[in-house]
Amino acid sequence: MKKFPVSTWLLFIIPSIIGVFLFMTPIKTADGWKVPIAILANLLAGSVVSFISWFTIFIFLIAALGSVAYQFIPQKDPKKPTMFDGIFRVNWFWTITRVLGFIFGLMVVMDFGPSAIRNEGTGGLLMNPDDGLVTFLFTIFLFAGLLLPFLTEFGLLEFFGTMMVKIMRPLFKIPGRSSIDALASWIGDGTIGVLLTNRQYEEGNYTQKEASIIATSFSIVSITFCIVVIDAVDLGRYFIPFYGSVVLCGLVLAFIMPRIYPLSKKKNTYINGQEIDLEREKLPKGYNMFTHGLENALKTAERNRKFSKFFVDGFKNVLDMWFGVAPIVMAFGTIALMLAEFTGVFTFLGKPFEPILTVLGLPEASEAAQTMVVGFADMFLPTIIGAGIESDLTRFVIAGVSVSQLIYMSEVGGLILGTKIPLNFFELIIIFLLRTLISLPIIAGIGHLIF
C-alpha cells in the first residue's frame, strides 16, 4: 500500500468523522431522535419564521424569471457551462413548472386566488412558515449543500464503498459507495438521501440506473418520522415490530425493484454518456478490501486540500437546490395535494385494492383501500385517513405500507423530479404502485402475526 503523509490521514479521518456525526448520528432532543443536520435546520427554521415565506417567494421569482430569460439567451460555450447555465438553463417543461411553483407560492403568501391552492391542506401545508415542507427545505438545503462534502469529498465513500461492493453490487445492483448514501437516508432523512444521490450522479459516480435505484429504494423517511407515523395511528407500543417490518420490507423491495421495469430498463451510463466500468471495482493484486478502500480514501483526501473550493462548491450546491429543486416541490406537491383534498381521484384509484385487502384478511377493507394510493400525494395522508379505522391490524398495515411506498410528491417524489436523477413522473407512479403491491402482503403478514 502506498504511503501517505500524516496530513493526508488527518484530512481523511477528521472531515469523515464530522460528516458521520452531522448526517448519521441520531441525537435525542425534545422532539425525539434527530441527526445534527436536521437539528441545525430546525433551529434555523425557527429563527427565520418571520420572513422565510417572503424569502421563499423571492427565490421562486428569481428561479422563474431566470429560467424564462435563459430560454432566449444563447449559450456561449456548451462545453463550458457557467454556474448560471447550470441553474437556469432548463427545458420549457421545467421552466413552466418553476413558474407554477412561484405562482402557487405567491397565492399562499399573499392569500389570493383559488382556495384549493391556498388551503391549509394543500399549498398552505407546503408553505407553512412554522413546519411547512417547502420552507423547511430552504434550511435543510443550506446545511446539506454546504456540509455534504464532509461525507463525499474526503474519502469516506471510497473507503466503505470498496469494502461494501461485494454486498451492494450483487444484491441491489449498485456500487459499494452507495452504502453510506443508504445509511444517511435511513438514519437521517429521505431528502438528504436524494440530495446525496443527485450529487454523486452529477459528479459521475453513479450511472443513470444506479442513481435511479438508490433514490427510489433507499431514500426512506427517518426513524424519527416512523415513530410519528405509528403514534398517529395509536400503535406506538408496537414500534419495534413496526420498524422491523419496514426494514425487512425495504430490503426485499431494494432487491426486487432493480430487476423489474422501469428501473431494470435504465441505462447503465454515467451523466456524460460513458458506459459503466466495473473494472474499477475489482481488487488489484496485493490488496484486500480494507487496504484498497483505505488507499482509495487517502487518494481522494489528498486531492481535496483546498478548503476554499470546498465552500465555493458547497454554496453553488445550495443555490442549485434553492432555485432548481424547491419550486418543483411546490408545484408538484400542491397539485398532488389538491387532487387528494378536493377530488375523488384517489378514492376511485383505490377501489382495485379493496379485493386485495379483503383477500389479505384486513378488516374495513373498503375504508382502507383509498389509503393505498393517497400516499402518492403525501406520505402522512394515509395515516390521517386511516386513523379513524377501528381495526389495529388494518391501521398497522396502513402505517407500514405508507412508509414503504417511499414515493410521495410532497417530498421525495417532487424532490427527485427537481434533480437531475433520470426519472420522470410516469415512472415514479409505476414505482409507487409496484412498491405498494409488493409491500402490502409483507406488512399484512407481519401484522397477522402480531395481532
N, C-alpha and C positions, 0 to 999 in steps of 0.2 A: 504494500500500500504506500502511495506517495506521502511524503512528509509535508506537513503544513506548519507555519509559524503559530505561536500561541494566540496572536491577534485574530487569526482566521478561526481558530477553535472558539474563541470568545464571541466572534461575530456570528457564528452558527448557534452557539448554546444560548446566549443571553436573549437575543430577539425571539428565538423559538420558544423559550420559556415564557416570555412576555405574551407571545401570541397564544400559546396554550392557555395561559391564565385568563386572558381577555375574552377568548371566544369559546373555551371548552371547559371552564371550571365553574360549576354552579356554586353560588353563594346564597345562604339563607337571608332573606330580607323580610320586612313586614308583609310583603305581598306574595311571599313564597320563595322558592328557589329560582334564581336568575343568574345568567352568566354576566360577568362585569360589563361587557359591551352593551347589553340590554339595560343594565342599571344606569350606565352613563347616559344612554339615550333617553331613558325615562326622567333622569334628573334634569337634563337639558330641556326636555319637552315641558316639564313643569315650570321651568323658568321663562319660557317663551310663549306661554299660553296667550298672553295679551295681544301678541302680534303675529303669531305663527300662521294664522289663516290668511292675513294680508301678504305675508312673505310668500306663502304658497301661491297665491294668485299672481304675484309679481313674477315668480319663476315660470308659472304656466303661460303667462303672457309672453315672456321672452322666448320660451320654447315654441309657442305657436307662431309668433312673428318671425323668428329666426328660421323656422322650417319653411314657412311660406316664401320668405325672401330668397332662401337658398335654392328654391325651385327655379329661380330666374337668374341666379348669379352663376356664371360658368366657372368650373373648377380649373384653377391654373395648372396644376400638375397632379393628375390622378395617381401617379406613383408615389407622390409625397403629400398626402392629405394633411391639412392643418388640423389643429385641435378643434376649430370651429366646424371644419368639414365633418369631422367625426361626430360632433354633437348635433348639427343641424341639417346635414345633407342626407335626408332620408327620402323614400319614395312618397308618392301622393297619398297612399293609404295611411301611412303613419303620420304624415303631415295633418291630414283631416282628423285623425284620432287625437292628435295633440291639441288641435283647435277645439274639438269637442270637450276634451278634458278641461281646458280653460273656461269654456262657456258654462259647463256644469258647475265647476268650482265657483265661478263668479255668481251664478244664480243662487248658490247656497249661502255664500258670504253676504251678498247684497240683498238676499231674501226677495227675489223676484222670479217670475217665470212659472212654469208648471209646478204644482205642488208635488207631483210624483217625483220630480228631480230633487226638490228641496227637503223632502220628507226625512224625518229622523231615522227611518229605517233604510234609506237609500243614500242619496248624496250627503245628507246630513250625518249619517253614520260614518261615512268615509272622511268627511271634513271636520268632524267634531274636534275643536281645539284641545279638549282635555284628553280624549283617548281614541280619536279617530285614526284609522289606519294611515291615510294619506299624510296627515300632519305628523304622525309618529315616524313615517318613513323618512321624512326630511332629517330627523335627528339620527336615526339609525344609519342612514346613508352617509351622513357626515363622519361618524366614527368608523363605520365599516370601510368606507373609501380610504380614509387616512391610515387606518390601523391594520387592515387586512394584509399589507405587505409583511408584517411580522410573521404571519403564517406562511406566506407564499414566496418570499424573496430571499430568505436566508438559509435554505436547505432542509427545512423540516419536511416538506412534501417529498423531496428526493430521498431523504433518509427512510421514512416509513414506506414510501412508495416502492422502493426497491425490495423491501422485506415482505410487503403485502401482495406483490404482484402474482405470486403463485396461488393466492386465495381469491383475490378480486377478479383476475382475468378469466379463469375457468368457470367460476360460479356466476359472476354478474356481467362478464364481457366488458369490463372497464379496467383502466390501469391501476396499479397499486397506490399511486399518489392520491387517488380518489378516496382512500380510507380516511384521510384527515378531513376531506370535504364532507363525507358521510357523517363522521362524528360531530363535526361542527354544526351540522344540520340537526341531528337527532338530539344532541345535548343542548345546543344553543337555540336555534330558531330556523324555520324553513327559509325565511327571507335571506338570512345570512348564507345558507347553503346555495341558494340560487345565485346570489351575487358572487360568491366564490367560484362557482361553476362557470359563470359567464366570464369572469376574469381569466380563468385558466383556458377557456375556449378561445378568447380573443388573443391570448398570448401564444396560441399554437400548442398548448399542452394536452388538449383534448380534441378528438375528432368530432365531427357533427354527431355521429352515433353515440359516442361516449358522453358528450355534453347533454344530449337529449335523455339518455338513460339515467344519468346522475340527477339531473334536475327533476325528473318525474318519478324517481324511485327512492330517493334518499332525503329530499328536502321536506321532511315531515315536521309537524308542529313540535314545539319543545315539550319536555317533560312537564314543565310548569303548566302549560296550557292544557295538557292531558288531564291534570288534576282539576283544572277549572271545568273541563267538559264533563268528567264523571261526577263532580259535585253538582253540576247543573241539573243532572237527571236524578239527583238524590241517591247516588250509589257510591259515595266516597269511600265507604267501608270496604269496597271491592277494588280499590285502586290497583293493588299488586297483581291480581289475576287479569284485571282490565289492561294494564300496561303490558303485561306479559303476552296477552293475546295480540296487542297492537304490534309488538316487536316481532312475534312469530309471523304474523300476517305480513308485515313489512318485508321480512326476509324471503318469504315464499313469493311475494309479488316481485321483489327485486330479481329473483331467479327466473320467473316466468316471463315478465314483461319484455325483456330484451330479445326474447326468442319468438315473439309474435308481432304482427302488424299493430301500429305503424313503426315502432322502434326498430324492428328487425330490418326494415327497408331503408333506414337512414344510411347515408354514405359514410364509409369509414375513412373520410378525408379530412384534413385539417382546414382551418379557415382560409388558408392560402391556396387550397386545391391540391396540396401534396397528399399522396397516399399514406396510410398508416404504416409505420415502420416498427414491427415487433422485435426486430433485431436489437434495438436499443434497450430492450427489457431483459436480454439474456446476460448471464453472468460471464465476464471474461475469465480466462484461465488464471488460477492463483488467488481467486476471490471467493468468499462466501457471501451470502445475502447481507450480513451485517457489515462486513468491511467494504463491500461495493457500495452499499447505501451510505455509509459514513463518508466515503471518498466523494461520492456524488454531491452530498450535502455540503462538504467543505469547499468543493469547487464552486458551487453556487454562491456560498457566502463570500468567497474571495472575489467574485465578480461584482458584488454589490457593496462596495466600500463607501460609495458617495451617498451620504445621508441626505444631501440637498436634493438629489434626484429622487430619493425615496419620498420626500414630502411633496415635490412638484408633481410626480406621477400620481400620488395619493389624492392631491387636490383636483387633478384632471379627472380622476375616477369619480370624485364627489360631484363635480359639475355634470359629468356624463349621466350619472344616476338621477340627479335632480331634474335636469332638462329632458332626459330621454325616457326615464322609467316612470317617475311619479305621475305625469299627465296620462300615460297609458293606463295605469292602475285606476285613476279617477274615471276615465272614460268607460273602460270595460266593466269595472266594478259597479258603477252607477247603473248601467244598462242591465246587467245581470240581476242586481238587487231590485230594480223596478219590475222586471219580469216575475220575480219571486213574490214581491209585495202586492202587486196590483193586477196580476193576471192569473188565470188558471193553468198556465202553461206547465208548471211543474206538477200540478195535481194530475193533469192529463198524461204527462210523460211518465208519471209514477205508477199508472194503472197496470202496466205489464209486470211490475214487481209484486203485485198483490198475490197472484197464484204461487209465485216463488216463495214468498214469505209464509204462505199457508202450508206449502209442502215441507218447509223447514220447521214447521210446528210452532210458529210465533203467534201468540195471541194478538188480537186487534190489528190484523194484517192490513185491513183497508185503511186504517188511520196511519199506519206506519209507512205505507207504500210511497207517499209523496216525499218522505224524508230521504229516500234513497237517491233522489235526483236533485232535490233543492240545495244539497250541499255544493253543487257546481257553482251556485251564486256566492255562497258564503259558508264556510265550514261550521259556523256556530248555529246556522239556521235549523239544521235537523234536530239539534239538541233542544232548541227553543220550542219547536213544533212538537217534538216527541216528549217533552217534559210532562205533559198532561196525560200521557198514556199510563194506565194502571199497572200493567204487567212489568215487573222488574226485568224479566228476561228480554222483553222487547225493547225496553229503554236501554239495557246494556248493549244489545246488538246495534241499535241506532247510534249510540255514542261511539262504539268501536269502529263501525263502518265509516262514520263521518270523519274520523281521524285518518283512517286507512285510505280513503279516497284521494286525499292529498291535493288534487287539482281543484282549486276554487278561485273564481275570478276576482273576488275582493282582495286577494293577496297573492298567493303563489302563482295562480294562473295568469293574472294580469301582469305580474312581475316578469314571468317567462316571456310573455308577448312583448314586453317593453325592452327586453335584452336582445342580444344577437344570437341567442340559442335558437337553432333552426327548427322551431316547432310552430305550427300555425293553429288557429282557433279550432278548426275541424279536427285536427289531430289530438288536441287537448280534450275535446269531447269524447273521442273514441277511447283515449287512455283512461279518462274518468269512468266511463261506463264499464270498461274491462276490469279496472281495479275494483269497482263496486261488485260486479258479478263474481269475481274470484274471492274477494274478502268476505262476502256475505256468508257463505256456508262455513268458512273457517271460524268467524266470530260467533255464528249461531251455534256451531258445535261446541265451542268452549262454554258458551252461555248455558247450554243444556246441562253441561257437567257441573256448573256452579249452582244453578237454580233447580 
